[in-house]
Amino acid sequence: MQKTRINEAESLFLRAKDLSPNDSNVHLHYGLYLMDLARIPEAAVSFEKAAKLKSSDYESNFNAGEKNPLIL
């Protein structure tokens, strides 16, 4: 049951990215989701995308630097 819900959540995030590829919040929240699943390299990519789309967003920039496996 849990795996099904995780797959469903990921499908919704991917759909949101398709519908709003330039929305920094979509990339930020997808990154947080990936981080919760310990998919750190993928999360870092999503955070970097969010930070590029909205450079003034503190959370995106912080997470892009904090979770980047090249920095750790």
CHARMM internal coordinates of N, CA and C (Angstrom, degrees):
IC EDIT
DIST 1 N 1 CA 1.4468
DIST 1 CA 1 C 1.5285
ANGL 1 N 1 CA 1 C 111.62
DIST 1 C 2 N 1.3350
ANGL 1 CA 1 C 2 N 117.02
DIHE 1 N 1 CA 1 C 2 N -45.52
DIST 2 N 2 CA 1.4653
ANGL 1 C 2 N 2 CA 121.42
DIHE 1 CA 1 C 2 N 2 CA -178.31
DIST 2 CA 2 C 1.5270
ANGL 2 N 2 CA 2 C 110.54
DIHE 1 C 2 N 2 CA 2 C -63.00
DIST 2 C 3 N 1.3361
ANGL 2 CA 2 C 3 N 117.15
DIHE 2 N 2 CA 2 C 3 N -42.22
DIST 3 N 3 CA 1.4539
ANGL 2 C 3 N 3 CA 120.52
DIHE 2 CA 2 C 3 N 3 CA -178.94
DIST 3 CA 3 C 1.5269
ANGL 3 N 3 CA 3 C 110.70
DIHE 2 C 3 N 3 CA 3 C -63.34
DIST 3 C 4 N 1.3193
ANGL 3 CA 3 C 4 N 117.15
DIHE 3 N 3 CA 3 C 4 N -37.11
DIST 4 N 4 CA 1.4588
ANGL 3 C 4 N 4 CA 121.69
DIHE 3 CA 3 C 4 N 4 CA 178.31
DIST 4 CA 4 C 1.5305
ANGL 4 N 4 CA 4 C 110.34
DIHE 3 C 4 N 4 CA 4 C -62.93
DIST 4 C 5 N 1.3174
ANGL 4 CA 4 C 5 N 116.60
DIHE 4 N 4 CA 4 C 5 N -42.28
DIST 5 N 5 CA 1.4711
ANGL 4 C 5 N 5 CA 120.56
DIHE 4 CA 4 C 5 N 5 CA 179.85
DIST 5 CA 5 C 1.5264
ANGL 5 N 5 CA 5 C 111.18
DIHE 4 C 5 N 5 CA 5 C -66.70
DIST 5 C 6 N 1.3256
ANGL 5 CA 5 C 6 N 116.59
DIHE 5 N 5 CA 5 C 6 N -37.50
DIST 6 N 6 CA 1.4607
ANGL 5 C 6 N 6 CA 120.30
DIHE 5 CA 5 C 6 N 6 CA 177.76
DIST 6 CA 6 C 1.5237
ANGL 6 N 6 CA 6 C 109.71
DIHE 5 C 6 N 6 CA 6 C -65.27
DIST 6 C 7 N 1.3194
ANGL 6 CA 6 C 7 N 117.03
DIHE 6 N 6 CA 6 C 7 N -43.99
DIST 7 N 7 CA 1.4657
ANGL 6 C 7 N 7 CA 120.67
DIHE 6 CA 6 C 7 N 7 CA 178.23
DIST 7 CA 7 C 1.5229
ANGL 7 N 7 CA 7 C 111.04
DIHE 6 C 7 N 7 CA 7 C -63.13
DIST 7 C 8 N 1.3169
ANGL 7 CA 7 C 8 N 116.59
DIHE 7 N 7 CA 7 C 8 N -39.58
DIST 8 N 8 CA 1.4608
ANGL 7 C 8 N 8 CA 121.01
DIHE 7 CA 7 C 8 N 8 CA 178.80
DIST 8 CA 8 C 1.5321
ANGL 8 N 8 CA 8 C 110.30
DIHE 7 C 8 N 8 CA 8 C -64.87
DIST 8 C 9 N 1.3123
ANGL 8 CA 8 C 9 N 116.63
DIHE 8 N 8 CA 8 C 9 N -42.63
DIST 9 N 9 CA 1.4690
ANGL 8 C 9 N 9 CA 120.56
DIHE 8 CA 8 C 9 N 9 CA 178.89
DIST 9 CA 9 C 1.5240
ANGL 9 N 9 CA 9 C 110.24
DIHE 8 C 9 N 9 CA 9 C -62.23
DIST 9 C 10 N 1.3116
ANGL 9 CA 9 C 10 N 116.37
DIHE 9 N 9 CA 9 C 10 N -44.13
DIST 10 N 10 CA 1.4642
ANGL 9 C 10 N 10 CA 118.91
DIHE 9 CA 9 C 10 N 10 CA -179.60
DIST 10 CA 10 C 1.5244
ANGL 10 N 10 CA 10 C 110.77
DIHE 9 C 10 N 10 CA 10 C -63.71
DIST 10 C 11 N 1.3177
ANGL 10 CA 10 C 11 N 117.03
DIHE 10 N 10 CA 10 C 11 N -39.81
DIST 11 N 11 CA 1.4627
ANGL 10 C 11 N 11 CA 120.57
DIHE 10 CA 10 C 11 N 11 CA 177.53
DIST 11 CA 11 C 1.5263
ANGL 11 N 11 CA 11 C 111.11
DIHE 10 C 11 N 11 CA 11 C -59.39
DIST 11 C 12 N 1.3249
ANGL 11 CA 11 C 12 N 116.14
DIHE 11 N 11 CA 11 C 12 N -40.34
DIST 12 N 12 CA 1.4577
ANGL 11 C 12 N 12 CA 120.26
DIHE 11 CA 11 C 12 N 12 CA 179.32
DIST 12 CA 12 C 1.5335
ANGL 12 N 12 CA 12 C 111.50
DIHE 11 C 12 N 12 CA 12 C -67.77
DIST 12 C 13 N 1.3231
ANGL 12 CA 12 C 13 N 117.12
DIHE 12 N 12 CA 12 C 13 N -39.66
DIST 13 N 13 CA 1.4591
ANGL 12 C 13 N 13 CA 120.03
DIHE 12 CA 12 C 13 N 13 CA 177.07
DIST 13 CA 13 C 1.5230
ANGL 13 N 13 CA 13 C 110.79
DIHE 12 C 13 N 13 CA 13 C -63.83
DIST 13 C 14 N 1.3264
ANGL 13 CA 13 C 14 N 116.81
DIHE 13 N 13 CA 13 C 14 N -43.26
DIST 14 N 14 CA 1.4653
ANGL 13 C 14 N 14 CA 120.03
DIHE 13 CA 13 C 14 N 14 CA -179.84
DIST 14 CA 14 C 1.5254
ANGL 14 N 14 CA 14 C 110.75
DIHE 13 C 14 N 14 CA 14 C -65.10
DIST 14 C 15 N 1.3057
ANGL 14 CA 14 C 15 N 116.42
DIHE 14 N 14 CA 14 C 15 N -36.93
DIST 15 N 15 CA 1.4651
ANGL 14 C 15 N 15 CA 120.25
DIHE 14 CA 14 C 15 N 15 CA 177.07
DIST 15 CA 15 C 1.5307
ANGL 15 N 15 CA 15 C 110.05
DIHE 14 C 15 N 15 CA 15 C -65.51
DIST 15 C 16 N 1.3131
ANGL 15 CA 15 C 16 N 116.48
DIHE 15 N 15 CA 15 C 16 N -42.52
DIST 16 N 16 CA 1.4653
ANGL 15 C 16 N 16 CA 120.48
DIHE 15 CA 15 C 16 N 16 CA 178.08
DIST 16 CA 16 C 1.5302
ANGL 16 N 16 CA 16 C 110.56
DIHE 15 C 16 N 16 CA 16 C -60.89
DIST 16 C 17 N 1.3371
ANGL 16 CA 16 C 17 N 116.85
DIHE 16 N 16 CA 16 C 17 N -40.52
DIST 17 N 17 CA 1.4619
ANGL 16 C 17 N 17 CA 120.17
DIHE 16 CA 16 C 17 N 17 CA 177.81
DIST 17 CA 17 C 1.5209
ANGL 17 N 17 CA 17 C 111.13
DIHE 16 C 17 N 17 CA 17 C -63.88
DIST 17 C 18 N 1.3287
ANGL 17 CA 17 C 18 N 117.42
DIHE 17 N 17 CA 17 C 18 N -37.38
DIST 18 N 18 CA 1.4660
ANGL 17 C 18 N 18 CA 120.91
DIHE 17 CA 17 C 18 N 18 CA 177.58
DIST 18 CA 18 C 1.5244
ANGL 18 N 18 CA 18 C 111.29
DIHE 17 C 18 N 18 CA 18 C -67.16
DIST 18 C 19 N 1.3284
ANGL 18 CA 18 C 19 N 116.22
DIHE 18 N 18 CA 18 C 19 N -40.65
DIST 19 N 19 CA 1.4628
ANGL 18 C 19 N 19 CA 120.93
DIHE 18 CA 18 C 19 N 19 CA -177.71
DIST 19 CA 19 C 1.5325
ANGL 19 N 19 CA 19 C 112.92
DIHE 18 C 19 N 19 CA 19 C -75.27
DIST 19 C 20 N 1.3246
ANGL 19 CA 19 C 20 N 116.48
DIHE 19 N 19 CA 19 C 20 N -34.13
DIST 20 N 20 CA 1.4728
ANGL 19 C 20 N 20 CA 121.19
DIHE 19 CA 19 C 20 N 20 CA -177.11
DIST 20 CA 20 C 1.5257
ANGL 20 N 20 CA 20 C 110.82
DIHE 19 C 20 N 20 CA 20 C -135.89
DIST 20 C 21 N 1.3312
ANGL 20 CA 20 C 21 N 116.66
DIHE 20 N 20 CA 20 C 21 N 68.23
DIST 21 N 21 CA 1.4733
ANGL 20 C 21 N 21 CA 119.15
DIHE 20 CA 20 C 21 N 21 CA -175.12
DIST 21 CA 21 C 1.5261
ANGL 21 N 21 CA 21 C 114.19
DIHE 20 C 21 N 21 CA 21 C -65.39
DIST 21 C 22 N 1.3241
ANGL 21 CA 21 C 22 N 117.14
DIHE 21 N 21 CA 21 C 22 N -17.89
DIST 22 N 22 CA 1.4630
ANGL 21 C 22 N 22 CA 120.08
DIHE 21 CA 21 C 22 N 22 CA -178.71
DIST 22 CA 22 C 1.5259
ANGL 22 N 22 CA 22 C 113.50
DIHE 21 C 22 N 22 CA 22 C -106.36
DIST 22 C 23 N 1.3158
ANGL 22 CA 22 C 23 N 116.08
DIHE 22 N 22 CA 22 C 23 N 17.33
DIST 23 N 23 CA 1.4670
ANGL 22 C 23 N 23 CA 121.15
DIHE 22 CA 22 C 23 N 23 CA 178.04
DIST 23 CA 23 C 1.5251
ANGL 23 N 23 CA 23 C 108.34
DIHE 22 C 23 N 23 CA 23 C -94.43
DIST 23 C 24 N 1.3027
ANGL 23 CA 23 C 24 N 115.97
DIHE 23 N 23 CA 23 C 24 N 111.34
DIST 24 N 24 CA 1.4728
ANGL 23 C 24 N 24 CA 119.76
DIHE 23 CA 23 C 24 N 24 CA -176.97
DIST 24 CA 24 C 1.5276
ANGL 24 N 24 CA 24 C 112.10
DIHE 23 C 24 N 24 CA 24 C -61.60
DIST 24 C 25 N 1.3278
ANGL 24 CA 24 C 25 N 117.55
DIHE 24 N 24 CA 24 C 25 N -32.18
DIST 25 N 25 CA 1.4658
ANGL 24 C 25 N 25 CA 120.23
DIHE 24 CA 24 C 25 N 25 CA -179.45
DIST 25 CA 25 C 1.5205
ANGL 25 N 25 CA 25 C 112.29
DIHE 24 C 25 N 25 CA 25 C -64.76
DIST 25 C 26 N 1.3109
ANGL 25 CA 25 C 26 N 116.93
DIHE 25 N 25 CA 25 C 26 N -35.25
DIST 26 N 26 CA 1.4727
ANGL 25 C 26 N 26 CA 120.61
DIHE 25 CA 25 C 26 N 26 CA 177.49
DIST 26 CA 26 C 1.5268
ANGL 26 N 26 CA 26 C 109.17
DIHE 25 C 26 N 26 CA 26 C -61.34
DIST 26 C 27 N 1.3197
ANGL 26 CA 26 C 27 N 116.90
DIHE 26 N 26 CA 26 C 27 N -47.09
DIST 27 N 27 CA 1.4703
ANGL 26 C 27 N 27 CA 121.14
DIHE 26 CA 26 C 27 N 27 CA -178.56
DIST 27 CA 27 C 1.5309
ANGL 27 N 27 CA 27 C 111.38
DIHE 26 C 27 N 27 CA 27 C -68.40
DIST 27 C 28 N 1.3248
ANGL 27 CA 27 C 28 N 116.19
DIHE 27 N 27 CA 27 C 28 N -37.69
DIST 28 N 28 CA 1.4702
ANGL 27 C 28 N 28 CA 120.00
DIHE 27 CA 27 C 28 N 28 CA 177.83
DIST 28 CA 28 C 1.5260
ANGL 28 N 28 CA 28 C 110.86
DIHE 27 C 28 N 28 CA 28 C -62.37
DIST 28 C 29 N 1.3110
ANGL 28 CA 28 C 29 N 116.82
DIHE 28 N 28 CA 28 C 29 N -50.15
DIST 29 N 29 CA 1.4624
ANGL 28 C 29 N 29 CA 119.91
DIHE 28 CA 28 C 29 N 29 CA -176.78
DIST 29 CA 29 C 1.5324
ANGL 29 N 29 CA 29 C 112.27
DIHE 28 C 29 N 29 CA 29 C -70.58
DIST 29 C 30 N 1.3147
ANGL 29 CA 29 C 30 N 116.79
DIHE 29 N 29 CA 29 C 30 N -32.17
DIST 30 N 30 CA 1.4619
ANGL 29 C 30 N 30 CA 119.23
DIHE 29 CA 29 C 30 N 30 CA 174.14
DIST 30 CA 30 C 1.5306
ANGL 30 N 30 CA 30 C 109.40
DIHE 29 C 30 N 30 CA 30 C -65.45
DIST 30 C 31 N 1.3189
ANGL 30 CA 30 C 31 N 116.63
DIHE 30 N 30 CA 30 C 31 N -39.85
DIST 31 N 31 CA 1.4656
ANGL 30 C 31 N 31 CA 120.33
DIHE 30 CA 30 C 31 N 31 CA 176.80
DIST 31 CA 31 C 1.5223
ANGL 31 N 31 CA 31 C 111.87
DIHE 30 C 31 N 31 CA 31 C -62.10
DIST 31 C 32 N 1.3125
ANGL 31 CA 31 C 32 N 117.03
DIHE 31 N 31 CA 31 C 32 N -41.46
DIST 32 N 32 CA 1.4701
ANGL 31 C 32 N 32 CA 120.34
DIHE 31 CA 31 C 32 N 32 CA 177.40
DIST 32 CA 32 C 1.5213
ANGL 32 N 32 CA 32 C 111.05
DIHE 31 C 32 N 32 CA 32 C -63.50
DIST 32 C 33 N 1.3244
ANGL 32 CA 32 C 33 N 116.32
DIHE 32 N 32 CA 32 C 33 N -39.57
DIST 33 N 33 CA 1.4648
ANGL 32 C 33 N 33 CA 121.39
DIHE 32 CA 32 C 33 N 33 CA 176.47
DIST 33 CA 33 C 1.5298
ANGL 33 N 33 CA 33 C 110.07
DIHE 32 C 33 N 33 CA 33 C -61.53
DIST 33 C 34 N 1.3307
ANGL 33 CA 33 C 34 N 116.44
DIHE 33 N 33 CA 33 C 34 N -47.52
DIST 34 N 34 CA 1.4718
ANGL 33 C 34 N 34 CA 120.50
DIHE 33 CA 33 C 34 N 34 CA -179.98
DIST 34 CA 34 C 1.5298
ANGL 34 N 34 CA 34 C 111.09
DIHE 33 C 34 N 34 CA 34 C -63.15
DIST 34 C 35 N 1.3141
ANGL 34 CA 34 C 35 N 116.20
DIHE 34 N 34 CA 34 C 35 N -38.07
DIST 35 N 35 CA 1.4629
ANGL 34 C 35 N 35 CA 120.59
DIHE 34 CA 34 C 35 N 35 CA 178.97
DIST 35 CA 35 C 1.5319
ANGL 35 N 35 CA 35 C 110.48
DIHE 34 C 35 N 35 CA 35 C -62.42
DIST 35 C 36 N 1.3292
ANGL 35 CA 35 C 36 N 116.58
DIHE 35 N 35 CA 35 C 36 N -41.22
DIST 36 N 36 CA 1.4645
ANGL 35 C 36 N 36 CA 120.41
DIHE 35 CA 35 C 36 N 36 CA 178.42
DIST 36 CA 36 C 1.5215
ANGL 36 N 36 CA 36 C 112.06
DIHE 35 C 36 N 36 CA 36 C -62.24
DIST 36 C 37 N 1.3349
ANGL 36 CA 36 C 37 N 116.07
DIHE 36 N 36 CA 36 C 37 N -26.88
DIST 37 N 37 CA 1.4692
ANGL 36 C 37 N 37 CA 120.79
DIHE 36 CA 36 C 37 N 37 CA 178.57
DIST 37 CA 37 C 1.5277
ANGL 37 N 37 CA 37 C 111.88
DIHE 36 C 37 N 37 CA 37 C -91.65
DIST 37 C 38 N 1.3358
ANGL 37 CA 37 C 38 N 116.49
DIHE 37 N 37 CA 37 C 38 N 7.27
DIST 38 N 38 CA 1.4674
ANGL 37 C 38 N 38 CA 123.17
DIHE 37 CA 37 C 38 N 38 CA -179.58
DIST 38 CA 38 C 1.5257
ANGL 38 N 38 CA 38 C 112.26
DIHE 37 C 38 N 38 CA 38 C 63.56
DIST 38 C 39 N 1.3212
ANGL 38 CA 38 C 39 N 116.34
DIHE 38 N 38 CA 38 C 39 N 29.39
DIST 39 N 39 CA 1.4638
ANGL 38 C 39 N 39 CA 122.01
DIHE 38 CA 38 C 39 N 39 CA 175.93
DIST 39 CA 39 C 1.5322
ANGL 39 N 39 CA 39 C 107.48
DIHE 38 C 39 N 39 CA 39 C -99.23
DIST 39 C 40 N 1.3243
ANGL 39 CA 39 C 40 N 113.76
DIHE 39 N 39 CA 39 C 40 N 65.36
DIST 40 N 40 CA 1.4617
ANGL 39 C 40 N 40 CA 122.68
DIHE 39 CA 39 C 40 N 40 CA -169.26
DIST 40 CA 40 C 1.5334
ANGL 40 N 40 CA 40 C 113.62
DIHE 39 C 40 N 40 CA 40 C -61.39
DIST 40 C 41 N 1.3258
ANGL 40 CA 40 C 41 N 120.28
DIHE 40 N 40 CA 40 C 41 N -47.41
DIST 41 N 41 CA 1.4737
ANGL 40 C 41 N 41 CA 118.67
DIHE 40 CA 40 C 41 N 41 CA 179.93
DIST 41 CA 41 C 1.5326
ANGL 41 N 41 CA 41 C 112.63
DIHE 40 C 41 N 41 CA 41 C -59.98
DIST 41 C 42 N 1.3176
ANGL 41 CA 41 C 42 N 117.14
DIHE 41 N 41 CA 41 C 42 N -39.84
DIST 42 N 42 CA 1.4616
ANGL 41 C 42 N 42 CA 121.01
DIHE 41 CA 41 C 42 N 42 CA 177.95
DIST 42 CA 42 C 1.5331
ANGL 42 N 42 CA 42 C 110.69
DIHE 41 C 42 N 42 CA 42 C -67.75
DIST 42 C 43 N 1.3163
ANGL 42 CA 42 C 43 N 116.02
DIHE 42 N 42 CA 42 C 43 N -38.84
DIST 43 N 43 CA 1.4653
ANGL 42 C 43 N 43 CA 120.51
DIHE 42 CA 42 C 43 N 43 CA 178.40
DIST 43 CA 43 C 1.5257
ANGL 43 N 43 CA 43 C 110.03
DIHE 42 C 43 N 43 CA 43 C -62.66
DIST 43 C 44 N 1.3255
ANGL 43 CA 43 C 44 N 116.43
DIHE 43 N 43 CA 43 C 44 N -41.81
DIST 44 N 44 CA 1.4660
ANGL 43 C 44 N 44 CA 120.68
DIHE 43 CA 43 C 44 N 44 CA -179.97
DIST 44 CA 44 C 1.5264
ANGL 44 N 44 CA 44 C 110.85
DIHE 43 C 44 N 44 CA 44 C -60.17
DIST 44 C 45 N 1.3191
ANGL 44 CA 44 C 45 N 117.19
DIHE 44 N 44 CA 44 C 45 N -41.05
DIST 45 N 45 CA 1.4646
ANGL 44 C 45 N 45 CA 120.81
DIHE 44 CA 44 C 45 N 45 CA 178.25
DIST 45 CA 45 C 1.5221
ANGL 45 N 45 CA 45 C 110.32
DIHE 44 C 45 N 45 CA 45 C -62.74
DIST 45 C 46 N 1.3141
ANGL 45 CA 45 C 46 N 116.58
DIHE 45 N 45 CA 45 C 46 N -42.89
DIST 46 N 46 CA 1.4598
ANGL 45 C 46 N 46 CA 120.84
DIHE 45 CA 45 C 46 N 46 CA 179.94
DIST 46 CA 46 C 1.5283
ANGL 46 N 46 CA 46 C 111.09
DIHE 45 C 46 N 46 CA 46 C -65.71
DIST 46 C 47 N 1.3274
ANGL 46 CA 46 C 47 N 117.46
DIHE 46 N 46 CA 46 C 47 N -41.72
DIST 47 N 47 CA 1.4674
ANGL 46 C 47 N 47 CA 120.97
DIHE 46 CA 46 C 47 N 47 CA 177.51
DIST 47 CA 47 C 1.5357
ANGL 47 N 47 CA 47 C 111.20
DIHE 46 C 47 N 47 CA 47 C -63.70
DIST 47 C 48 N 1.3283
ANGL 47 CA 47 C 48 N 116.30
DIHE 47 N 47 CA 47 C 48 N -40.11
DIST 48 N 48 CA 1.4612
ANGL 47 C 48 N 48 CA 119.62
DIHE 47 CA 47 C 48 N 48 CA 179.09
DIST 48 CA 48 C 1.5221
ANGL 48 N 48 CA 48 C 110.72
DIHE 47 C 48 N 48 CA 48 C -63.52
DIST 48 C 49 N 1.3237
ANGL 48 CA 48 C 49 N 116.73
DIHE 48 N 48 CA 48 C 49 N -41.18
DIST 49 N 49 CA 1.4613
ANGL 48 C 49 N 49 CA 121.26
DIHE 48 CA 48 C 49 N 49 CA 178.04
DIST 49 CA 49 C 1.5323
ANGL 49 N 49 CA 49 C 109.46
DIHE 48 C 49 N 49 CA 49 C -61.73
DIST 49 C 50 N 1.3244
ANGL 49 CA 49 C 50 N 116.95
DIHE 49 N 49 CA 49 C 50 N -45.51
DIST 50 N 50 CA 1.4636
ANGL 49 C 50 N 50 CA 121.10
DIHE 49 CA 49 C 50 N 50 CA 179.05
DIST 50 CA 50 C 1.5204
ANGL 50 N 50 CA 50 C 110.92
DIHE 49 C 50 N 50 CA 50 C -60.73
DIST 50 C 51 N 1.3228
ANGL 50 CA 50 C 51 N 116.74
DIHE 50 N 50 CA 50 C 51 N -42.74
DIST 51 N 51 CA 1.4664
ANGL 50 C 51 N 51 CA 120.91
DIHE 50 CA 50 C 51 N 51 CA -178.96
DIST 51 CA 51 C 1.5301
ANGL 51 N 51 CA 51 C 111.29
DIHE 50 C 51 N 51 CA 51 C -66.35
DIST 51 C 52 N 1.3263
ANGL 51 CA 51 C 52 N 117.06
DIHE 51 N 51 CA 51 C 52 N -36.67
DIST 52 N 52 CA 1.4680
ANGL 51 C 52 N 52 CA 119.91
DIHE 51 CA 51 C 52 N 52 CA 177.84
DIST 52 CA 52 C 1.5290
ANGL 52 N 52 CA 52 C 110.98
DIHE 51 C 52 N 52 CA 52 C -67.90
DIST 52 C 53 N 1.3164
ANGL 52 CA 52 C 53 N 116.16
DIHE 52 N 52 CA 52 C 53 N -37.15
DIST 53 N 53 CA 1.4608
ANGL 52 C 53 N 53 CA 119.94
DIHE 52 CA 52 C 53 N 53 CA -179.01
DIST 53 CA 53 C 1.5261
ANGL 53 N 53 CA 53 C 112.60
DIHE 52 C 53 N 53 CA 53 C -72.37
DIST 53 C 54 N 1.3223
ANGL 53 CA 53 C 54 N 116.41
DIHE 53 N 53 CA 53 C 54 N -31.92
DIST 54 N 54 CA 1.4670
ANGL 53 C 54 N 54 CA 120.18
DIHE 53 CA 53 C 54 N 54 CA -179.69
DIST 54 CA 54 C 1.5303
ANGL 54 N 54 CA 54 C 108.36
DIHE 53 C 54 N 54 CA 54 C -141.23
DIST 54 C 55 N 1.3098
ANGL 54 CA 54 C 55 N 114.39
DIHE 54 N 54 CA 54 C 55 N 84.89
DIST 55 N 55 CA 1.4642
ANGL 54 C 55 N 55 CA 119.97
DIHE 54 CA 54 C 55 N 55 CA -173.36
DIST 55 CA 55 C 1.5297
ANGL 55 N 55 CA 55 C 113.48
DIHE 54 C 55 N 55 CA 55 C -65.01
DIST 55 C 56 N 1.3263
ANGL 55 CA 55 C 56 N 117.63
DIHE 55 N 55 CA 55 C 56 N -17.71
DIST 56 N 56 CA 1.4619
ANGL 55 C 56 N 56 CA 120.00
DIHE 55 CA 55 C 56 N 56 CA -179.67
DIST 56 CA 56 C 1.5330
ANGL 56 N 56 CA 56 C 113.26
DIHE 55 C 56 N 56 CA 56 C -85.28
DIST 56 C 57 N 1.3332
ANGL 56 CA 56 C 57 N 117.14
DIHE 56 N 56 CA 56 C 57 N -3.83
DIST 57 N 57 CA 1.4629
ANGL 56 C 57 N 57 CA 120.23
DIHE 56 CA 56 C 57 N 57 CA -177.55
DIST 57 CA 57 C 1.5266
ANGL 57 N 57 CA 57 C 110.43
DIHE 56 C 57 N 57 CA 57 C -83.00
DIST 57 C 58 N 1.3184
ANGL 57 CA 57 C 58 N 115.18
DIHE 57 N 57 CA 57 C 58 N 112.86
DIST 58 N 58 CA 1.4601
ANGL 57 C 58 N 58 CA 121.26
DIHE 57 CA 57 C 58 N 58 CA -177.52
DIST 58 CA 58 C 1.5275
ANGL 58 N 58 CA 58 C 112.17
DIHE 57 C 58 N 58 CA 58 C -59.96
DIST 58 C 59 N 1.3377
ANGL 58 CA 58 C 59 N 117.73
DIHE 58 N 58 CA 58 C 59 N -47.29
DIST 59 N 59 CA 1.4660
ANGL 58 C 59 N 59 CA 120.99
DIHE 58 CA 58 C 59 N 59 CA -174.92
DIST 59 CA 59 C 1.5271
ANGL 59 N 59 CA 59 C 111.85
DIHE 58 C 59 N 59 CA 59 C -61.96
DIST 59 C 60 N 1.3133
ANGL 59 CA 59 C 60 N 116.72
DIHE 59 N 59 CA 59 C 60 N -42.39
DIST 60 N 60 CA 1.4663
ANGL 59 C 60 N 60 CA 120.07
DIHE 59 CA 59 C 60 N 60 CA 178.72
DIST 60 CA 60 C 1.5188
ANGL 60 N 60 CA 60 C 111.06
DIHE 59 C 60 N 60 CA 60 C -63.56
DIST 60 C 61 N 1.3205
ANGL 60 CA 60 C 61 N 116.48
DIHE 60 N 60 CA 60 C 61 N -45.98
DIST 61 N 61 CA 1.4660
ANGL 60 C 61 N 61 CA 120.26
DIHE 60 CA 60 C 61 N 61 CA -179.58
DIST 61 CA 61 C 1.5196
ANGL 61 N 61 CA 61 C 111.81
DIHE 60 C 61 N 61 CA 61 C -65.41
DIST 61 C 62 N 1.3115
ANGL 61 CA 61 C 62 N 116.82
DIHE 61 N 61 CA 61 C 62 N -42.34
DIST 62 N 62 CA 1.4649
ANGL 61 C 62 N 62 CA 120.75
DIHE 61 CA 61 C 62 N 62 CA 178.62
DIST 62 CA 62 C 1.5230
ANGL 62 N 62 CA 62 C 110.64
DIHE 61 C 62 N 62 CA 62 C -60.35
DIST 62 C 63 N 1.3347
ANGL 62 CA 62 C 63 N 116.27
DIHE 62 N 62 CA 62 C 63 N -50.03
DIST 63 N 63 CA 1.4606
ANGL 62 C 63 N 63 CA 119.84
DIHE 62 CA 62 C 63 N 63 CA -177.97
DIST 63 CA 63 C 1.5209
ANGL 63 N 63 CA 63 C 112.25
DIHE 62 C 63 N 63 CA 63 C -67.43
DIST 63 C 64 N 1.3263
ANGL 63 CA 63 C 64 N 117.66
DIHE 63 N 63 CA 63 C 64 N -34.10
DIST 64 N 64 CA 1.4628
ANGL 63 C 64 N 64 CA 120.42
DIHE 63 CA 63 C 64 N 64 CA 177.62
DIST 64 CA 64 C 1.5297
ANGL 64 N 64 CA 64 C 110.49
DIHE 63 C 64 N 64 CA 64 C -60.22
DIST 64 C 65 N 1.3190
ANGL 64 CA 64 C 65 N 116.55
DIHE 64 N 64 CA 64 C 65 N -41.29
DIST 65 N 65 CA 1.4652
ANGL 64 C 65 N 65 CA 120.11
DIHE 64 CA 64 C 65 N 65 CA 179.22
DIST 65 CA 65 C 1.5088
ANGL 65 N 65 CA 65 C 113.35
DIHE 64 C 65 N 65 CA 65 C -79.11
DIST 65 C 66 N 1.3094
ANGL 65 CA 65 C 66 N 116.57
DIHE 65 N 65 CA 65 C 66 N -40.14
DIST 66 N 66 CA 1.4639
ANGL 65 C 66 N 66 CA 122.43
DIHE 65 CA 65 C 66 N 66 CA -175.81
DIST 66 CA 66 C 1.5246
ANGL 66 N 66 CA 66 C 112.07
DIHE 65 C 66 N 66 CA 66 C -69.28
DIST 66 C 67 N 1.3144
ANGL 66 CA 66 C 67 N 118.06
DIHE 66 N 66 CA 66 C 67 N -38.00
DIST 67 N 67 CA 1.4637
ANGL 66 C 67 N 67 CA 121.54
DIHE 66 CA 66 C 67 N 67 CA -173.19
DIST 67 CA 67 C 1.5059
ANGL 67 N 67 CA 67 C 114.11
DIHE 66 C 67 N 67 CA 67 C -99.91
DIST 67 C 68 N 1.3379
ANGL 67 CA 67 C 68 N 116.75
DIHE 67 N 67 CA 67 C 68 N 3.41
DIST 68 N 68 CA 1.4504
ANGL 67 C 68 N 68 CA 119.13
DIHE 67 CA 67 C 68 N 68 CA -179.55
DIST 68 CA 68 C 1.5233
ANGL 68 N 68 CA 68 C 109.24
DIHE 67 C 68 N 68 CA 68 C -73.27
DIST 68 C 69 N 1.3398
ANGL 68 CA 68 C 69 N 117.99
DIHE 68 N 68 CA 68 C 69 N 117.95
DIST 69 N 69 CA 1.4673
ANGL 68 C 69 N 69 CA 120.60
DIHE 68 CA 68 C 69 N 69 CA -177.25
DIST 69 CA 69 C 1.5315
ANGL 69 N 69 CA 69 C 112.86
DIHE 68 C 69 N 69 CA 69 C -64.23
DIST 69 C 70 N 1.3176
ANGL 69 CA 69 C 70 N 117.12
DIHE 69 N 69 CA 69 C 70 N -19.01
DIST 70 N 70 CA 1.4708
ANGL 69 C 70 N 70 CA 119.47
DIHE 69 CA 69 C 70 N 70 CA 178.06
DIST 70 CA 70 C 1.5168
ANGL 70 N 70 CA 70 C 111.55
DIHE 69 C 70 N 70 CA 70 C -75.81
DIST 70 C 71 N 1.3282
ANGL 70 CA 70 C 71 N 116.49
DIHE 70 N 70 CA 70 C 71 N -23.22
DIST 71 N 71 CA 1.4651
ANGL 70 C 71 N 71 CA 121.11
DIHE 70 CA 70 C 71 N 71 CA 179.30
DIST 71 CA 71 C 1.5249
ANGL 71 N 71 CA 71 C 110.90
DIHE 70 C 71 N 71 CA 71 C -87.22
DIST 71 C 72 N 1.3427
ANGL 71 CA 71 C 72 N 116.09
DIHE 71 N 71 CA 71 C 72 N -34.68
DIST 72 N 72 CA 1.4676
ANGL 71 C 72 N 72 CA 120.09
DIHE 71 CA 71 C 72 N 72 CA -178.23
DIST 72 CA 72 C 1.4745
ANGL 72 N 72 CA 72 C 108.33
DIHE 71 C 72 N 72 CA 72 C -69.72
END
COOR INIT
IC SEED 1 N 1 CA 1 C
IC BUILD
